Amino acid sequence: MPIISPSNTPSILNTTDLSPPQISQELRNQLPLPDNLPIVNCLARARIPTTQGPEIFLHLYQNNIDNKEHLAIVFGEDVRSKTLYKVRPNDTQQDRMTRGAYIGKLHPGRLLADKDEKLNLELKFNEEGDLIRESNTTYNGDPILVRIHSECYTGETAWSARCDCGEQFDEAGRLMGLQGHGCMVYLRQEGRGIGLGEKLKAYNLQDLGADTVQANLLLRHPADARDFSLATAILYDLGLEDIKLLTNNPDKIIAVEGKNRLVKVKERVPMIPLAWKSNNGGIKSKEIEGYLSTKIERMGHLLEKPIKIN
């Protein structure tokens, strides 16, 4: 990143176009995209009841390129990880239930992970131990709603009005809860990949007059240092190969699809700031206005700022 949009000029793409950007394979091959995806392994999955109502299934991933714990927040019990469900040497049914590789619902006294006798559902596996993805047990429907979300401690936890990350996280969850299926891939790459300490320094530079792009550059970081190949690998592991992506960033669409397009973005769903849709909600601050303006004007995000008439 950036891939299509230069770091300091507007995107060449039409901001009113809601369809995913289309580029040739020849151009895709020339972009700085990895030839191969990282290797990911889902270590555990657990049901999480939420304060908003819908249940989620939290998946914890390890990978071969960093030591961070990346996550997939999944709406829908039937979205299944290939690596989590694969039958392992000396695997017991208790082992499988403990790590979350089960079907249906857990309850006291349950003995089988691969079969829910109450719901009359059973998973099947091939000779290599791979899950057979049958439509009655594993999601195989329309392209699922997906959000690739990079960690933002300040926006999600510290109530920051400098960015809309927390708002986007909550709104993505609300939309997925309404649909009953969805996936938020939560990547541990704070501050567009520069880390929390450098992000706080960037905030001080912004208070001195820099915008979010200039602040990163002044700290000798790229405008955007994130890598989305891990997200692609996680989506592929979950069997989510055709998706609807919640984003305003055209570069993210190309990056998530990757060089070989193992995951395909069938539709782009815009993330419009809540304050732009209603006078009664959303984040209102001079910092957020500057942040969103920089995203549009300098990072090529596909948003049209509403005209204010006094």
N, C-alpha and C positions, 0 to 999 in steps of 0.2 A: 504494500500500500504506500502511496497511491499508485494505481495501475492505469486507469483511463484518465482520471482527472489530475492535472498537474497540481502540485502542492500549493501553488500560489496563484492559480488562475481558475476561472469558472469552468465547469464541465462542458465538454463539447456536445453533450447530449441535451435533448429537449426536456425542459423541466416539467412540462405538462403531460409527458408521455408516461402512462402507468404500466406499460408493458416492459418486460425485462430487456436490457440492452442486448442486441444481437451483433456478434462479431464473428469473423471467419475463423476457422481452425488455424489458418496460416498466421493470423494476427495473434490468436491465443497462444500459439507456440512461441511467439516472440516475447511474450510478457514474462515478467519475473515470477513465474509460478513454479512450484516444485514439480519435478517429473513424477514423483511417487508420494503418496500420502504417508503421514506418520503412522506408525503401528499403535493402535489403541487397544486397551483391554478394560472391559467393564468389571470392576472388582466387586461391587455391591449395588443393590437396588432395594429401596424400602418405600412403603406407602406412607405418605405424609398427609394427614387431614389438615386443611388450611382454615384460617380465620375467615376467609371469604366464601367458603362452602365447598367448592370442588376439591376432590382429592388429587394429589400429584404423586408421581413415582420418581423419587430422586435417585439418579444413577451417578455413581462415582467412577471416574476414569483415571487410569494411569496411561503413560505413553512413553515412547522411546526417544523423545527430544528434549523434555524438561522434567523436573521433579515436582511440578505443581499438580494439585488435585482439581482437574476440570470436571464440570458437572453437566448433566443433561436433566432438565426439569421437564418431565413428560406428563402430559395429560392423556389418560387412556391406559387402562391396564394391559391392553392387548398389543401395545407397541413394545417389541422385544429385541433385546440386544443379542447379536449373534455370538459374541464372545462370552457373555454372562451365561447364556443357556447351553452352550456347547458342553457335552458330557465330558468330564475330565477323568483322568485315571483314578480309580478307587473312589469315585464320586458316590456318596450315599444320598438318599432322599432327604435326610436331615441336613446334610451339607448344602444341598441345593436350596432348600427352604431358607436356611440361615443366610445365604448370600443373596436371596431374593429371586432365584431362578425357578419360580413356581407359576402356576396358572390359577386364576380365580382369586379366592380370598383365603387368608390364613385364619385359623381358629384353634383354640386349645384342643389338643388331642389329634390334630391332623397328622397323618403319617406319610402321605405321598405328595411330593412336589409337582410331579408331572401329570397328576390327575386330580381334578376337583370333583369328587363324587356328588357333592350337593348340587353343583351346577351342571353335572354331566359333561365336563370338558376334559379333554386329554391331549397332551402334546405328543408329537411323534418325532422320531429322529432317524437319520440315515445311518449307514454302517460306520461312517466316520465320526458319528456323534453330533453332527450338525442338526439344528432344529429344522424340521420341515415346515415351511411357512404356509400353513393352510389358512384359508380365509375365515374359517369359523373359530380359529383360535388366535390368529395373529393378524394385526391390521394390514389390510391390503386394499384400502379404499382410495378415494380421491386424493390429490396432492394435499398434504397436511400443512397447516399453518406453522411456520417456523420463525423464531427470532434468534439471531446470533447476538448475544449480549456480552460485552466486555465488562469485567468487574469495575465498579466505581464506588469505592468506600464512601467518598464524600457525598455523592448523590443518593446512594441507597441507604446509608446509615446515619450520616451526619446532617441530614436535612438541607443539603446545599442547594442554593438557588443560582449557582453558577452554571449548571448544566441541567439537561432534562433526562438524565439517565434513569433516575429513580422513577420518574413519571412513565417513561417508556417501558420499564420493567413491569410496573403495575398494570399498565394498559394492555401490554402483550398477554399477561396472565389472565386479565379479565376477558379478553377476546377468545383465548383458547379455552377458558372455562365454559364460556357460552357455547362453543362449538363441540365441546366434549372430547376433542383431540387436539393435540398440538405439542410442540417441543421448543423449549428455550435451551439453547446450548450456552452455558455460562462459562466463559473463558477467563482465566485468571491473568489478565493482561491490563492492569491498572494504567490509567493515564495514556491511553492509546499506545500501550506497550513500553512506557518509560519508567513505570513504577511509582508508588505513592510518594516517596520522598522527592523525586524530581517533579512530580505533579504539583506538590505544594510550593516548590520554588517557582514553577511556572505561574501559579496563581499570584505570587508576589510581583512577578514581572508584569502580569496583566494589570494589577493595581497601579503599576508605574506607567501604564499606557500601551503595552503590547496587546495584540489579540492572541487567541489561543494558538494559532499557527506560528506567529512571530516568537511567542514565548518558548515554544519547543525548539525552534531553530536557534534562538539565543543561547539555549542550554546545550547546543550541539547535538540535538536529537532530530530525527526526521519529523515532519509534520504529523505523520501517522506511521508508527512502527509495528502495528499489529500484523499478525499472521493468522489467516483463517483456515489454513489447511487442517488443523486439528478439528475444527468444527465440521469440516467436510468428512473427515474420517469417522467422527462420532455419528453423524447422520447416516453414513453408509453402514456403520455397525448396527444401527437401529433399524435398518431396512427402509429408511426414508429417502428414497432416491428421486422422487418427484415431489417438489415442495412449492408452497406459496411463501415467499419471504417477506417478512415485515421489515421494511427498511426504506430509507430515503437516499441511500448511498449506492450509486451505480457501481462503484469499484468493489463494494462488498459482494454484489451479485456475481461479478466475474470471478472474484477470488474464491467464493464458496463453491462455484461450479468447478473451478480448477482447470488444469490443462486438459484432463481427460474426460471431464464432465460425467464423473460417476454419480454426481448429484446434479439434478437439473432444476433450475428455477422456472417453473411454469407460469408464475404470476408474481408481480410485485404488489405488495399491499403497503400503501404509504403510512407513515407515522406522523400524523399532524399534531402539533402541540395543542394541548387541551385549551390553553388560554386563547388560541387563535380560533377555536370553534365555539367558545362561550365566554361571556364576560364573568361568569360565576365560578370558574374553575381554572386549574392549571397554575403554572409558576409565573409570577409577575415580578420581575426585577430588571434593573438596567443591565446586570451581568448576563442574564439569560437572553436578553434581546441582542446583545453584542455577540454572544456565543452562537446563536442561531444565524445571525447575519453572516458571521465568518464561515459557518458551514455552507451556506448558500453561495456566497460571493467568492470564497477562496478555495473551498473543498468540493464544489460541484454537487452538493446535495440537491435532490429533486424536490424542492419545496418552493412555494411562492408565498412570500410574506404578504399578509393582508394589508390593504391600503387603509390607513386611518384618516377619516375625514372629520375635522373639528368643526 
